Amino acid sequence: MKAGKLVILGVTQEQHPERCRLFAQWQQFDWPILHDPINVLESSAVPIVVAIDEFGIVRDTRPQPATFAEMFLEQAFADDAGGDAPARIGPQQPIDARKLERTAKDKNTSTAWREYGDALALWGGETQVSAAIDAYGEAIELDAKDARSYFRRGVCARRRYETAERRDGDFQRAIDDWGAALALEPNQYIWRRRIEQYGPRLDKPYPFYDWVGEAEAAIRKRGETPIELPVRPGGAEIAHPSREFAAEKAAAENPDAEGKIARDAAGMIRAEVTVVPQRVKPGESARVHVVLRPNAKSAAHWNNEAEQLRLWIDPPEGTAVSARLVEAGEPPPMAASQEERTLDFEVKIPGDAREDVRVRTYALYHVCDDVGGQCQFLRLDIAVAVPVAK
């Protein structure tokens, strides 16, 4: 490296590039790291090492440490990209989205539509995410076994979910598409891990982002400012693996057993439910994400001066849950706020389940119709359906 013979470039397959930047800052990596959220490399496992010469020609996709210097660094390669030479990675022309769209429409093949979706996903920015989703949808319409388009459409659905342009069900669409992709290519490590990132503890190989707090503390101790994370990991993403289903041991008291608390008839708070994975085998578990948001069409606000948001879970007989009563964390310091709030729990369905398991839940919260407006204590009934794999 000191002699200028080796240049290192990293590639992260992370959904959120800022998390990789934070890790690199923590570990003080000094090489560029590229972002490949849609798996353009088509790698099915990590890590991978690729040896590319000074002409941009791939010389080895599995270099061995013991022979790397002799077989690559100490070699003098010629610019032999023609003939039967390995594939060359050279400078690319700027992406012309309109040209790719015309090509997709003219050829009308799954490959052409997928390539158009790739261009939009990688270079189109946030405003083109919906168009990328549509392009991948066209590819899937033409080839129902196009696993790459399923995965990439899921990436874009999750990406849109994290913006102001989200649509109801985007998180579940991402999980469903990733599941469809994995069903077509079950050995795809990257796709499997993307689902496990949000899934139950029984499926986790490791706690994906439990290092974030440690990294930020270490960076601050060095006198630096940590990279800001627009989407902070939490819940499932920092949960540690478990070999056994952690069912609730102590019985919680139903806070509204008689159903006397007034219902949120005006829809001041909206709920969105996502189940991971998208289908659960009998006897196995899923993680349920319940996201609650003040209605964007009204001026509704959380009342942070009263008790915190709670979720009561009432599973059917034979179904176990990780908790019957889940409480949200500490609210923001201001008296009223409009952020979304997420409550997670895990459910283990019976081993003899033959149809979808329906879990009754309800949320209790204090909400105001405006800042300084009328505040109420309300209940929102939320139906959760856990699809069972047939």
C-alpha positions as CSV (number, residue, x, y, z in Angstrom):
1,M,0.0,0.0,0.0
2,K,2.8,2.4,0.8
3,A,4.3,1.7,-2.6
4,G,1.1,2.7,-4.3
5,K,0.5,-0.9,-5.5
6,L,-2.8,-1.4,-3.6
7,V,-5.9,0.7,-3.4
8,I,-8.7,-0.5,-1.1
9,L,-12.3,0.2,-1.8
10,G,-15.1,-1.1,0.4
11,V,-18.7,-1.9,-0.6
12,T,-21.5,-2.1,1.9
13,Q,-24.8,-3.8,1.2
14,E,-26.5,-1.9,4.0
15,Q,-30.0,-0.5,3.6
16,H,-28.9,2.6,5.5
17,P,-25.5,4.0,4.3
18,E,-25.1,6.3,7.3
19,R,-24.8,3.3,9.6
20,C,-21.8,2.1,7.7
21,R,-20.3,5.6,7.7
22,L,-20.7,5.6,11.5
23,F,-19.0,2.2,11.8
24,A,-16.2,3.4,9.6
25,Q,-15.7,6.6,11.6
26,W,-15.6,4.5,14.8
27,Q,-13.1,2.0,13.5
28,Q,-11.2,4.9,11.6
29,F,-11.2,3.3,8.2
30,D,-9.4,5.5,5.8
31,W,-10.6,4.1,2.5
32,P,-13.7,4.9,0.4
33,I,-16.8,2.8,0.9
34,L,-19.3,2.5,-1.8
35,H,-23.0,1.8,-1.2
36,D,-24.9,-1.1,-2.9
37,P,-28.3,-1.3,-1.2
38,I,-29.9,-3.2,-4.1
39,N,-27.2,-5.8,-4.4
40,V,-26.0,-4.9,-7.9
41,L,-22.9,-7.0,-7.1
42,E,-25.3,-10.0,-6.8
43,S,-23.2,-11.3,-4.0
44,S,-24.9,-14.1,-2.0
45,A,-22.5,-14.0,1.0
46,V,-20.2,-11.6,2.8
47,P,-17.4,-10.8,2.9
48,I,-16.2,-11.0,-0.6
49,V,-12.8,-9.8,-2.0
50,V,-12.3,-8.9,-5.7
51,A,-8.9,-8.1,-7.2
52,I,-9.1,-5.5,-9.9
53,D,-6.0,-4.4,-11.8
54,E,-5.0,-0.8,-12.9
55,F,-6.9,-1.2,-16.1
56,G,-10.2,-2.0,-14.4
57,I,-10.0,-5.7,-15.2
58,V,-11.2,-8.2,-12.7
59,R,-8.3,-10.6,-12.2
60,D,-9.6,-12.7,-9.3
61,T,-12.9,-13.0,-7.4
62,R,-11.5,-15.2,-4.6
63,P,-7.9,-14.1,-3.9
64,Q,-6.1,-16.0,-1.2
65,P,-4.1,-14.1,1.5
66,A,-1.2,-16.4,1.3
67,T,-0.7,-15.9,-2.5
68,F,-2.3,-12.4,-3.0
69,A,1.1,-10.5,-3.2
70,E,2.6,-13.1,-5.6
71,M,-0.4,-13.6,-7.8
72,F,-1.7,-10.0,-8.0
73,L,0.4,-7.3,-6.4
74,E,3.7,-8.4,-8.0
75,Q,2.2,-9.1,-11.4
76,A,2.5,-6.7,-14.4
77,F,-0.8,-6.9,-16.2
78,A,-1.5,-5.8,-19.8
79,D,-4.6,-3.9,-20.9
80,D,-6.0,-7.0,-22.5
81,A,-9.8,-6.4,-22.1
82,G,-10.5,-7.8,-25.5
83,G,-11.0,-11.4,-26.5
84,D,-11.5,-13.8,-23.6
85,A,-10.1,-11.5,-21.0
86,P,-11.9,-11.2,-17.7
87,A,-14.7,-8.6,-17.4
88,R,-13.6,-5.0,-17.4
89,I,-14.9,-2.4,-15.0
90,G,-14.3,1.0,-16.7
91,P,-15.7,4.5,-16.5
92,Q,-19.4,4.6,-17.1
93,Q,-21.4,7.2,-19.0
94,P,-23.8,9.3,-16.9
95,I,-27.1,7.6,-16.3
96,D,-29.8,8.7,-18.9
97,A,-33.0,7.7,-17.1
98,R,-35.2,8.8,-20.1
99,K,-33.2,6.7,-22.5
100,L,-33.4,3.7,-20.1
101,E,-37.2,4.2,-19.8
102,R,-37.6,4.3,-23.6
103,T,-35.4,1.1,-23.9
104,A,-37.6,-0.6,-21.3
105,K,-40.8,0.3,-23.1
106,D,-39.4,-0.7,-26.5
107,K,-37.8,-4.0,-25.4
108,N,-40.5,-4.7,-22.8
109,T,-38.4,-7.4,-21.1
110,S,-37.9,-8.0,-17.4
111,T,-34.2,-7.2,-17.7
112,A,-34.8,-3.9,-19.4
113,W,-37.3,-2.8,-16.8
114,R,-35.1,-4.0,-14.0
115,E,-32.1,-2.0,-15.3
116,Y,-34.4,1.0,-15.5
117,G,-35.4,0.5,-11.9
118,D,-31.7,0.1,-10.9
119,A,-30.9,3.4,-12.5
120,L,-33.7,5.2,-10.7
121,A,-32.9,3.5,-7.3
122,L,-29.2,4.3,-7.4
123,W,-29.1,7.7,-9.1
124,G,-32.6,9.1,-9.1
125,G,-32.7,10.3,-5.5
126,E,-35.7,10.2,-3.1
127,T,-38.0,11.7,-5.8
128,Q,-37.6,8.6,-8.0
129,V,-38.2,5.9,-5.5
130,S,-41.8,5.4,-6.4
131,A,-40.9,5.2,-10.1
132,A,-38.2,2.6,-9.3
133,I,-40.9,0.5,-7.5
134,D,-43.1,0.7,-10.6
135,A,-40.3,-0.3,-12.9
136,Y,-39.4,-3.3,-10.8
137,G,-43.2,-4.1,-10.8
138,E,-43.1,-4.2,-14.6
139,A,-40.1,-6.5,-14.5
140,I,-42.0,-8.9,-12.2
141,E,-45.1,-8.8,-14.4
142,L,-43.0,-10.0,-17.3
143,D,-41.1,-12.6,-15.2
144,A,-42.6,-13.8,-12.0
145,K,-39.4,-15.5,-11.1
146,D,-37.2,-12.4,-11.3
147,A,-35.9,-12.7,-7.7
148,R,-33.6,-9.7,-8.1
149,S,-36.5,-7.4,-9.0
150,Y,-38.5,-8.6,-6.0
151,F,-35.5,-7.9,-3.6
152,R,-34.8,-4.5,-5.1
153,R,-38.5,-3.4,-5.1
154,G,-38.5,-4.3,-1.4
155,V,-35.4,-2.1,-0.8
156,C,-37.2,0.8,-2.4
157,A,-40.5,0.2,-0.5
158,R,-38.6,0.3,2.8
159,R,-36.7,3.3,1.6
160,R,-40.0,5.1,0.8
161,Y,-41.4,4.0,4.1
162,E,-38.7,6.1,5.9
163,T,-39.7,9.3,4.0
164,A,-42.6,11.7,4.0
165,E,-43.8,10.1,0.8
166,R,-44.5,6.8,2.6
167,R,-47.7,4.9,1.7
168,D,-49.7,2.7,3.9
169,G,-48.2,-0.8,4.0
170,D,-44.7,0.1,2.6
171,F,-42.9,-1.7,5.4
172,Q,-45.0,-4.9,4.9
173,R,-44.5,-4.6,1.1
174,A,-40.7,-4.6,1.7
175,I,-40.9,-7.7,3.9
176,D,-43.2,-9.5,1.4
177,D,-40.9,-8.7,-1.5
178,W,-37.8,-9.8,0.4
179,G,-39.6,-13.0,1.3
180,A,-40.6,-13.7,-2.3
181,A,-37.1,-13.1,-3.5
182,L,-35.7,-15.5,-0.8
183,A,-38.2,-18.1,-1.7
184,L,-36.9,-18.1,-5.3
185,E,-33.2,-18.1,-4.2
186,P,-33.1,-19.5,-0.6
187,N,-29.3,-19.5,-0.5
188,Q,-29.1,-15.7,-0.8
189,Y,-27.4,-14.6,2.4
190,I,-27.9,-10.8,1.9
191,W,-31.6,-11.1,1.3
192,R,-32.1,-13.4,4.3
193,R,-30.3,-11.0,6.6
194,R,-32.4,-8.1,5.4
195,I,-35.5,-9.9,6.7
196,E,-33.8,-11.1,9.9
197,Q,-32.9,-7.5,10.7
198,Y,-36.5,-6.8,11.5
199,G,-37.6,-10.3,12.5
200,P,-38.0,-12.3,15.7
201,R,-35.2,-13.1,18.1
202,L,-35.3,-16.8,17.4
203,D,-34.2,-16.1,13.8
204,K,-31.4,-13.7,14.6
205,P,-27.8,-14.8,14.0
206,Y,-26.6,-11.7,16.0
207,P,-27.9,-8.3,17.3
208,F,-27.5,-6.2,14.1
209,Y,-26.9,-2.8,15.6
210,D,-26.2,-3.1,19.3
211,W,-22.8,-1.5,18.6
212,V,-24.2,1.9,17.7
213,G,-24.3,3.4,21.2
214,E,-20.8,2.2,21.9
215,A,-19.5,3.6,18.7
216,E,-21.1,7.0,19.3
217,A,-19.7,7.2,22.8
218,A,-16.2,6.2,21.6
219,I,-16.2,8.9,18.9
220,R,-17.3,11.6,21.3
221,K,-14.6,10.5,23.7
222,R,-12.1,11.2,20.9
223,G,-13.5,14.8,20.6
224,E,-15.3,14.1,17.4
225,T,-19.0,14.4,16.4
226,P,-20.5,11.0,15.4
227,I,-22.2,10.7,12.0
228,E,-25.8,11.5,12.4
229,L,-28.2,8.6,11.8
230,P,-31.5,9.8,10.1
231,V,-33.1,6.4,11.0
232,R,-31.9,5.2,14.3
233,P,-31.9,1.4,14.9
234,G,-34.1,0.1,17.6
235,G,-36.4,-2.7,18.7
236,A,-35.8,-5.7,16.5
237,E,-32.6,-4.2,15.1
238,I,-30.8,-4.2,18.4
239,A,-32.5,-7.2,20.0
240,H,-30.2,-10.1,20.9
241,P,-30.8,-13.6,19.6
242,S,-32.6,-16.1,21.7
243,R,-32.6,-19.9,21.5
244,E,-36.0,-20.2,23.1
245,F,-39.1,-18.1,22.7
246,A,-39.2,-15.6,25.6
247,A,-42.9,-15.8,26.6
248,E,-44.2,-13.5,29.3
249,K,-43.9,-15.1,32.7
250,A,-45.8,-12.7,35.0
251,A,-49.4,-12.0,34.2
252,A,-50.1,-8.4,33.3
253,E,-53.3,-6.7,34.2
254,N,-55.6,-5.7,31.3
255,P,-55.8,-1.9,31.6
256,D,-59.3,-1.7,30.0
257,A,-60.8,-5.2,30.6
258,E,-64.3,-3.8,30.5
259,G,-63.8,-1.7,27.4
260,K,-65.0,1.5,29.0
261,I,-62.3,3.8,27.6
262,A,-63.6,6.0,24.8
263,R,-62.6,4.8,21.3
264,D,-60.6,7.1,18.9
265,A,-63.6,7.6,16.6
266,A,-62.1,10.7,14.9
267,G,-59.0,8.8,13.9
268,M,-56.6,11.2,15.7
269,I,-54.0,8.4,15.8
270,R,-53.4,6.0,12.9
271,A,-51.9,2.5,13.3
272,E,-49.8,0.5,10.8
273,V,-48.9,-3.1,11.4
274,T,-46.1,-5.1,9.9
275,V,-45.4,-8.8,10.5
276,V,-41.9,-10.3,10.0
277,P,-41.4,-12.7,8.3
278,Q,-44.4,-12.4,6.0
279,R,-45.4,-16.0,6.6
280,V,-44.8,-18.1,9.7
281,K,-44.5,-21.9,9.9
282,P,-46.7,-23.6,12.6
283,G,-44.8,-23.7,15.9
284,E,-42.5,-20.8,14.9
285,S,-42.5,-17.1,15.8
286,A,-42.9,-13.7,14.2
287,R,-42.2,-10.1,15.3
288,V,-45.0,-7.7,15.1
289,H,-44.2,-4.0,14.5
290,V,-47.1,-1.6,15.5
291,V,-46.4,2.0,14.4
292,L,-48.7,4.7,15.6
293,R,-48.7,8.2,14.0
294,P,-50.8,11.3,14.7
295,N,-53.1,11.9,11.7
296,A,-51.3,14.0,9.2
297,K,-54.6,15.5,8.0
298,S,-55.3,16.9,11.4
299,A,-53.4,18.8,14.0
300,A,-53.4,15.9,16.5
301,H,-50.4,15.8,18.9
302,W,-49.2,13.4,21.6
303,N,-49.8,14.7,25.1
304,N,-46.4,14.2,26.7
305,E,-47.5,15.5,30.1
306,A,-49.6,12.4,30.8
307,E,-48.8,8.7,31.0
308,Q,-47.1,7.1,28.1
309,L,-48.5,5.1,25.2
310,R,-49.3,1.5,26.0
311,L,-50.3,-1.5,23.9
312,W,-52.3,-4.4,25.2
313,I,-52.0,-7.8,23.5
314,D,-54.7,-10.5,23.8
315,P,-53.6,-13.7,21.9
316,P,-55.9,-16.6,21.2
317,E,-55.7,-19.7,23.2
318,G,-52.5,-21.7,22.4
319,T,-50.6,-18.7,21.0
320,A,-47.8,-17.2,23.1
321,V,-46.6,-13.6,23.1
322,S,-43.5,-12.0,24.5
323,A,-45.6,-9.6,26.5
324,R,-49.2,-8.8,27.2
325,L,-48.6,-5.2,27.9
326,V,-46.0,-3.1,26.1
327,E,-45.1,0.4,27.0
328,A,-43.4,3.0,24.9
329,G,-40.2,4.6,26.1
330,E,-39.7,8.1,27.5
331,P,-41.5,10.8,25.5
332,P,-39.8,13.9,24.1
333,P,-39.2,16.7,26.6
334,M,-41.7,19.1,25.0
335,A,-45.4,19.1,26.2
336,A,-46.7,18.0,22.8
337,S,-45.2,16.3,19.7
338,Q,-46.1,14.5,16.5
339,E,-43.5,11.8,16.0
340,E,-44.3,8.3,15.1
341,R,-44.0,5.7,17.9
342,T,-43.3,2.0,17.5
343,L,-44.2,-0.8,19.8
344,D,-42.9,-4.3,19.1
345,F,-43.8,-7.7,20.4
346,E,-43.2,-11.3,19.4
347,V,-45.8,-14.0,18.9
348,K,-45.3,-17.8,18.7
349,I,-48.1,-19.6,16.9
350,P,-49.4,-23.1,17.8
351,G,-47.7,-26.1,16.2
352,D,-51.1,-27.2,14.8
353,A,-52.1,-23.9,13.3
354,R,-53.6,-24.3,9.8
355,E,-54.9,-20.8,9.2
356,D,-53.8,-17.3,9.9
357,V,-53.6,-16.4,13.6
358,R,-55.5,-13.3,14.6
359,V,-54.3,-11.4,17.7
360,R,-56.4,-8.7,19.2
361,T,-54.6,-5.7,20.5
362,Y,-55.4,-2.1,21.5
363,A,-53.4,1.0,22.2
364,L,-54.1,3.5,25.0
365,Y,-52.8,7.0,24.7
366,H,-53.3,10.7,25.6
367,V,-53.7,12.9,22.5
368,C,-54.6,16.5,21.9
369,D,-56.5,17.9,18.9
370,D,-53.9,20.7,18.6
371,V,-51.0,22.2,20.5
372,G,-52.8,23.7,23.6
373,G,-56.1,22.1,22.4
374,Q,-58.4,19.7,24.0
375,C,-56.7,16.5,25.2
376,Q,-58.3,13.1,25.6
377,F,-57.4,9.6,26.8
378,L,-58.4,7.2,24.0
379,R,-58.3,3.6,22.9
380,L,-57.6,2.3,19.4
381,D,-58.4,-1.3,18.6
382,I,-55.8,-2.8,16.3
383,A,-56.3,-6.1,14.5
384,V,-53.1,-8.2,13.9
385,A,-53.1,-11.1,11.5
386,V,-50.1,-13.5,11.4
387,P,-50.1,-15.3,8.1
388,V,-49.4,-19.0,8.5
389,A,-47.4,-20.8,5.9
390,K,-49.5,-23.5,4.3
